[in-house]
Amino acid sequence: MLSALILLPIVIAALIGFWPGSVTGKVARQVALVVTGAVFIWSLVLLFQFNPGNESLQFQESWLWIDAIGFSYSLGVDGLSIPLLILNGLLTVMALYSTDENIERPRFYYALVLLLNAGVAGAFLAQDLLLFFLFYEIELIPLYLLIAIWGGQRRGYAATKFLLYTALSGILILAAFLGLVFISGTSSFAYSEARTMASLLPLGRQLLLLVAIIIGFGIKIPLVPFHTWLPDAHVEASTPISMLLAGVLLKLGTYGLLRFGVELFPEAWTFLAPGLAIWAVVSVLYGSLTAISQRDMKKMVAFSSVGHMGYILLAAAAATPLSLVASVLQMVSHGLISALLFFLVGIIYKKTGSRDLDTLNGLFNRERGLPLIGSLMVVGVMASAGIPGMVGFISEFLIFRGSFPVFPVQTLLCMIGTGLTAVYLLILLDRAFFGRLSAKVLNLPSVNWAERTPGIILAILIVILGVQPGWLVHLSETTTAAMFIGN
């Protein structure tokens, strides 16, 4: 059941890319949409069959792959991974639907997006350390090419920077995984066995391995000072790829922290937790303050991601039952909100030819502006700023509520970041949408309903999950409660 989520996109990507006859861009697009839609629907089928009250892995698949090194093909899903699996399927469909129908080299593009979807799904499902690393590295290649080929003017620089940072991340993670297996003397890379052996290691060795894991995934999240690849990648990437990068790819880092940090090394995690909470504060405040100074709308939203991902580190550092389930909620919340914001910025750039806040003005103009896009932007801004009724509010509130008993000062400082979020996003709204329509962007092309659809769907989901966050909490609370370090 789980292998289908990985193998179907890979097989269809190969067919699209290497089909001997001519395949038009329209056909490639339709096939890719059908396949990703089927994968998303299949993930929903798994969701309806998933038992939230069971903390153990479900729908498991496992067989030994390479006996000599104890490498197994082992998949499973629990309350930590299934929300992210569904998010991956949803946002891939949204990204493909948002792609320009006249994109150059369409067969290659759609094949890469399918491979990216399969790699991310495989990483969320993998229950073997080497298998996780394999999928973690597989997603690197398509994303690099998607930025390097279809990106902006400085796409080569941005893609290379992304590649170098992510390669370093992978090296550190692989070193930690290999170190855990060799030091513990186990003959298998199975996650369940590694979890048992990790708890038996002396604290000093646990700390050494955990630091490598934290830095490795900290680069992917990204946390300050490992964040510098992210703004460049976002600015140069096309709109659909920015949606996937912020909405899904960054979650591999936060997922890895919980799965391979909190869960594998609870004793060492507790030892490092105060420092991690301080690191979270630095990332939140730096990301928020830097976003305020930006004039490029896309770069502003990119730096906001740095700040919002810091909240997840704070929740993981506190590692209380409430903060851990809130961290999963924040991953889904940030995925939806950031995808919406990048989608809307992409529409604005497509219609006006600019993302410069010093150039744009008055886009709320009913007759000659982009009023519906402005309305959706208000929803995204309100959600990101933590306004009640939106999913961003409840995820951040639960993080603060769960983290405050453990780290009161750090939590209060992170709460300042919520206020700063409102500041820079209100600056974006005020400069781009209010006032008189700028003479530089008159006679804007209209936004048809097909172009609006992804934004409307994402906005509706943000409101629905804001009103009914219990659905996500119920889905993950049993799994995250079992991770609670106090157990």
C-alpha positions in Angstrom: 0.0 0.0 0.0 2.8 2.4 0.8 5.1 1.4 -2.0 2.5 2.6 -4.5 3.0 6.2 -3.3 6.7 5.9 -4.2 6.8 3.6 -7.2 3.9 5.1 -9.2 5.5 8.6 -9.6 8.9 7.0 -10.4 7.5 4.7 -13.1 5.4 7.5 -14.7 8.3 9.9 -14.5 10.5 7.4 -16.4 7.7 6.9 -19.0 7.3 10.7 -19.5 11.0 11.3 -19.8 12.0 8.4 -22.0 9.0 7.6 -24.1 10.4 7.0 -27.5 7.7 8.8 -29.4 6.8 12.5 -29.2 4.9 13.6 -26.1 3.5 17.1 -26.2 3.7 19.4 -23.1 -0.1 19.2 -22.8 -0.1 15.4 -22.6 2.8 15.4 -20.2 1.1 17.9 -17.9 -2.2 15.9 -17.9 -0.4 12.6 -17.2 1.5 14.2 -14.3 -1.6 15.8 -12.8 -3.5 12.5 -13.0 -0.7 10.6 -11.4 -0.1 13.1 -8.6 -3.9 13.3 -8.1 -4.1 9.5 -7.8 -1.2 9.5 -5.3 -2.9 12.2 -3.2 -6.2 10.3 -3.3 -4.4 7.1 -2.3 -2.8 8.9 0.7 -6.4 10.0 1.7 -7.5 6.3 1.5 -4.6 5.5 3.9 -5.7 8.3 6.1 -9.3 6.9 6.4 -7.9 3.5 7.3 -5.3 4.9 9.7 -5.9 4.3 13.4 -4.9 7.4 15.3 -5.1 5.6 18.7 -2.3 3.2 17.7 1.1 4.6 18.4 3.0 1.9 16.5 3.7 1.9 12.7 0.8 1.0 10.4 0.7 -0.5 6.9 4.2 -1.8 7.3 6.2 -3.3 4.4 9.6 -4.8 5.0 12.1 -7.1 3.3 15.8 -7.4 3.5 17.5 -5.6 0.6 21.3 -6.0 1.0 22.0 -8.6 3.6 25.7 -7.9 3.8 25.2 -4.5 5.4 21.8 -5.0 7.0 20.0 -2.7 4.6 16.3 -3.3 4.4 13.4 -1.9 2.4 11.2 -1.0 5.3 8.2 1.4 5.2 5.6 2.4 7.7 3.5 5.3 8.7 2.4 6.8 12.0 0.9 10.0 13.4 4.1 12.0 12.7 4.4 11.1 9.1 0.9 10.7 7.7 0.0 14.4 7.9 3.2 15.3 6.0 2.5 12.6 3.5 -0.8 14.1 2.7 0.6 17.6 2.6 3.2 16.4 0.1 0.5 14.9 -2.2 -1.7 18.0 -2.0 1.0 20.6 -2.7 2.5 18.6 -5.5 -0.9 18.7 -7.3 -1.2 22.4 -6.5 2.3 23.1 -7.9 1.7 21.1 -11.1 -1.7 22.8 -11.6 0.1 26.2 -11.2 2.8 25.5 -13.7 2.7 27.5 -16.9 1.2 25.3 -19.7 3.8 26.7 -22.1 6.8 25.8 -20.0 10.0 24.9 -21.9 11.2 21.2 -21.9 7.9 20.0 -20.4 8.6 16.3 -20.4 11.8 16.8 -18.3 10.1 19.2 -16.0 7.1 17.0 -15.1 9.3 14.0 -14.8 11.5 15.8 -12.2 8.4 17.0 -10.2 7.2 13.4 -10.0 10.6 12.2 -8.9 10.6 14.9 -6.2 7.2 13.8 -5.0 8.4 10.2 -4.8 11.6 11.1 -3.0 9.8 13.1 -0.3 7.2 10.5 0.2 9.9 7.8 0.6 11.7 9.9 3.2 8.5 10.2 5.3 7.8 6.5 5.0 11.3 5.0 5.4 11.9 2.9 8.5 15.5 2.1 7.8 18.3 4.7 8.3 20.0 4.0 5.0 16.6 4.0 3.2 15.7 7.4 4.6 19.1 8.7 3.6 18.6 7.3 0.1 15.3 9.1 -0.4 16.7 12.2 1.4 19.4 12.5 -1.3 17.1 11.5 -4.2 14.9 14.6 -3.7 18.1 16.8 -3.9 18.7 16.1 -7.6 15.4 17.0 -9.1 15.1 20.1 -7.0 18.5 21.2 -8.0 17.7 20.8 -11.7 14.3 22.4 -11.3 16.0 25.6 -10.0 19.0 25.5 -12.3 17.0 25.0 -15.5 13.7 26.8 -14.9 14.8 29.5 -12.4 15.5 33.2 -12.7 18.6 35.1 -13.9 20.9 33.9 -11.0 19.5 30.3 -11.1 22.9 28.7 -11.5 24.3 30.4 -8.4 21.1 29.7 -6.3 21.0 26.0 -7.4 24.7 25.4 -6.7 24.4 27.0 -3.3 21.4 24.8 -2.5 23.3 21.7 -3.7 26.4 22.4 -1.6 24.4 23.1 1.6 22.1 20.1 1.1 25.1 17.9 0.3 26.8 18.9 3.6 23.5 18.2 5.4 23.4 14.7 3.9 27.1 14.0 4.8 26.5 14.9 8.4 23.3 12.8 8.6 24.9 9.8 6.9 27.9 10.1 9.2 25.6 10.1 12.3 23.7 7.0 11.0 26.9 5.1 10.2 28.4 6.1 13.5 25.3 4.9 15.4 25.4 1.5 13.8 29.2 1.0 14.0 29.5 2.3 17.6 26.6 0.2 18.8 27.8 -2.9 17.1 24.4 -3.7 15.6 24.2 -5.5 12.2 21.2 -3.7 10.9 20.1 -0.2 9.9 16.5 -0.8 10.8 15.1 2.2 12.7 13.5 0.1 15.5 16.8 -1.6 16.2 18.7 1.7 16.0 16.3 3.3 18.5 17.0 0.5 21.0 20.8 0.6 20.6 21.0 4.4 20.7 19.5 4.5 24.2 22.2 2.2 25.4 25.1 4.4 24.3 27.1 6.5 26.8 25.9 10.1 26.9 29.1 11.4 25.3 28.7 9.3 22.2 25.0 10.2 22.0 25.8 13.9 22.1 28.4 13.5 19.3 25.9 11.7 17.0 23.1 14.0 18.0 25.0 17.2 17.2 25.7 15.9 13.7 22.0 15.1 13.2 20.9 18.5 14.5 23.3 20.4 12.3 22.4 18.2 9.3 18.7 18.8 9.6 19.3 22.4 10.8 20.7 23.1 7.4 17.6 21.6 5.7 15.1 23.5 7.9 17.0 26.0 7.6 18.1 27.5 10.9 20.3 30.5 11.4 23.2 30.6 10.4 22.6 27.8 7.9 19.7 29.6 6.2 21.5 31.6 3.6 20.8 29.2 0.7 17.0 29.5 1.2 16.3 33.2 0.1 18.4 32.7 -3.0 16.7 29.5 -3.9 13.2 31.0 -3.4 13.9 34.1 -5.3 15.3 32.2 -8.3 13.0 29.3 -8.3 9.7 29.4 -10.3 6.5 29.8 -8.3 5.5 26.1 -8.3 8.9 25.1 -7.1 8.9 27.7 -4.4 5.5 26.3 -3.2 7.0 22.8 -2.9 10.3 24.0 -1.4 8.6 26.0 1.4 5.6 23.8 1.8 7.1 20.3 1.8 10.9 20.2 1.4 11.7 22.2 4.5 9.6 19.8 6.5 12.1 17.0 5.9 14.4 18.9 8.3 11.8 19.3 11.1 10.6 15.8 10.6 14.2 14.6 10.8 14.7 16.5 14.1 11.7 14.8 15.7 12.3 11.3 14.3 16.0 11.0 14.5 16.7 13.6 17.3 14.0 13.5 19.9 13.0 9.9 19.4 16.5 8.3 18.9 18.4 10.2 21.5 16.0 11.4 24.3 18.7 11.6 27.0 21.1 13.6 24.9 18.3 15.8 23.6 17.3 16.7 27.1 20.9 17.8 27.7 21.1 20.0 24.6 17.5 21.3 24.9 18.3 24.7 26.6 20.8 25.5 23.9 18.3 24.5 21.2 15.6 26.7 22.7 18.0 29.7 22.5 18.8 28.7 18.9 15.1 28.8 18.2 14.8 32.3 19.6 17.7 33.5 17.4 16.2 32.0 14.2 12.7 33.4 15.0 13.9 36.9 15.7 16.5 37.1 13.0 14.1 35.7 10.3 11.4 38.2 11.4 13.6 41.2 11.6 15.3 40.5 8.3 11.9 40.0 6.6 11.0 43.6 7.7 13.9 45.1 5.8 13.1 43.3 2.5 11.7 45.1 -0.6 11.3 42.0 -2.7 8.0 40.3 -1.8 9.3 36.8 -2.4 12.4 37.3 -0.3 10.2 38.7 2.5 8.1 35.5 2.5 11.3 33.4 2.3 12.8 35.0 5.4 9.4 34.6 7.2 9.9 30.9 6.7 13.2 31.0 8.6 11.3 32.6 11.5 8.4 30.3 11.5 10.5 27.1 11.3 12.2 28.3 14.5 8.9 27.8 16.4 9.1 24.1 15.6 12.7 23.9 17.0 11.4 25.6 20.2 8.6 23.0 20.5 11.0 20.1 19.8 13.4 21.5 22.5 10.6 21.6 25.1 9.5 18.1 24.0 6.3 18.1 26.1 3.3 16.1 24.8 1.5 19.4 23.8 4.6 21.0 22.2 5.4 17.9 20.2 1.9 17.6 18.7 1.9 21.3 18.1 5.1 21.0 16.1 3.3 18.6 13.7 0.4 21.1 13.5 2.9 23.9 12.8 4.5 21.9 10.0 1.2 21.4 8.2 0.2 25.0 9.0 3.4 26.5 7.6 3.2 24.2 4.6 -0.3 25.5 3.6 0.4 29.2 4.5 3.8 29.5 2.8 2.5 27.7 -0.3 -0.4 30.2 -0.5 1.8 33.2 0.0 4.4 32.1 -2.7 1.5 31.3 -5.1 0.0 34.7 -4.7 3.4 36.5 -5.0 3.9 34.4 -8.2 0.5 35.6 -9.6 1.4 39.2 -8.8 4.8 38.9 -10.5 3.2 37.3 -13.5 0.6 40.0 -13.9 2.7 43.1 -13.0 6.2 42.0 -13.9 7.5 43.1 -10.5 7.8 42.0 -6.9 9.3 45.3 -5.7 7.3 46.9 -2.9 8.6 50.3 -4.0 7.1 49.8 -7.4 3.8 48.1 -6.6 0.8 50.0 -5.1 -2.9 50.0 -5.1 -3.5 46.4 -6.3 -6.8 46.3 -4.4 -8.2 48.5 -7.1 -11.5 46.8 -8.1 -11.4 47.7 -11.8 -7.8 47.7 -12.8 -6.0 45.9 -10.0 -6.0 42.4 -8.5 -8.7 42.5 -5.9 -9.3 38.8 -5.4 -5.6 38.1 -5.2 -5.4 40.9 -2.6 -8.3 39.3 -0.6 -6.5 35.9 -0.6 -3.3 37.7 0.4 -5.1 39.1 3.4 -6.1 35.5 4.4 -2.5 34.4 4.1 -1.2 37.3 6.1 -3.8 36.8 8.8 -2.9 33.1 9.0 0.8 33.7 9.1 0.4 36.5 11.7 -1.5 34.1 14.0 -5.0 35.6 13.8 -7.6 33.5 15.6 -9.7 31.4 13.3 -6.7 30.5 11.1 -4.6 27.4 11.4 -1.5 29.6 12.0 -3.0 30.8 15.3 -3.8 27.5 16.9 -0.4 25.9 15.9 1.6 28.7 17.3 -0.6 29.0 20.4 -0.2 25.3 21.2 3.6 25.6 20.7 3.8 28.5 23.1 1.5 26.8 25.6 3.4 23.6 25.5 6.9 25.2 25.6 6.3 27.8 28.3 6.4 25.5 31.3 9.9 24.3 30.2 11.4 27.5 28.6 9.4 30.5 29.8 11.9 33.2 28.7 12.6 31.7 25.3 8.9 31.2 24.7 8.2 34.8 25.5 11.0 36.0 23.1 9.6 33.8 20.4 6.2 35.3 20.9 7.7 38.6 20.0 8.4 37.0 16.6 4.6 36.6 16.1 4.2 40.4 16.6 7.1 41.0 14.1 5.3 38.7 11.6 2.3 41.0 11.7 4.6 44.0 11.1 6.4 42.8 8.0 3.3 41.3 6.4 1.2 44.4 7.1 4.0 46.3 5.4 3.6 44.0 2.4 -0.1 44.6 2.3 0.0 48.3 2.8 2.6 49.0 0.1 1.4 46.5 -2.5 -2.3 46.6 -2.2 -3.5 49.9 -0.7 -3.3 53.5 -2.0 -3.6 54.5 -5.6 -2.7 52.0 -8.3 0.9 52.6 -9.4 1.3 54.1 -12.9 4.0 51.5 -13.5 1.5 48.6 -13.4 -1.6 50.0 -15.1 -3.9 47.8 -17.3 -3.1 44.5 -15.6 -4.3 41.3 -17.3 -7.2 39.7 -15.5 -6.7 36.6 -13.3 -9.0 33.9 -14.6 -10.7 31.3 -12.4 -8.2 28.5 -13.4 -5.4 30.7 -12.1 -7.2 31.5 -8.9 -8.2 27.9 -8.0 -5.0 26.8 -6.1 -5.1 29.9 -4.0 -8.7 29.5 -3.1 -8.3 25.9 -2.2 -5.3 26.6 0.1 -7.2 29.5 1.7 -10.2 27.3 2.4 -8.0 24.6 4.0 -6.3 27.2 6.2 -9.6 28.4 7.5 -11.1 24.9 7.9 -8.1 23.6 9.9 -8.1 26.8 11.9 -11.7 26.2 12.9 -11.2 22.4 13.3 -7.6 21.9 14.4 -8.7 18.9 16.5 -8.6 16.8 13.3 -4.8 17.2 13.0 -4.2 17.0 16.8 -6.2 13.8 17.1 -4.3 12.3 14.2 -0.8 12.9 15.7 -1.2 13.1 19.5 -0.8 9.4 20.3 2.4 9.2 18.3 3.9 12.3 19.7 2.8 11.4 23.3 4.9 8.3 22.9 7.9 10.4 21.9 7.5 12.5 25.1 10.9 12.5 26.8 9.3 12.4 30.2 8.1 8.8 29.4 
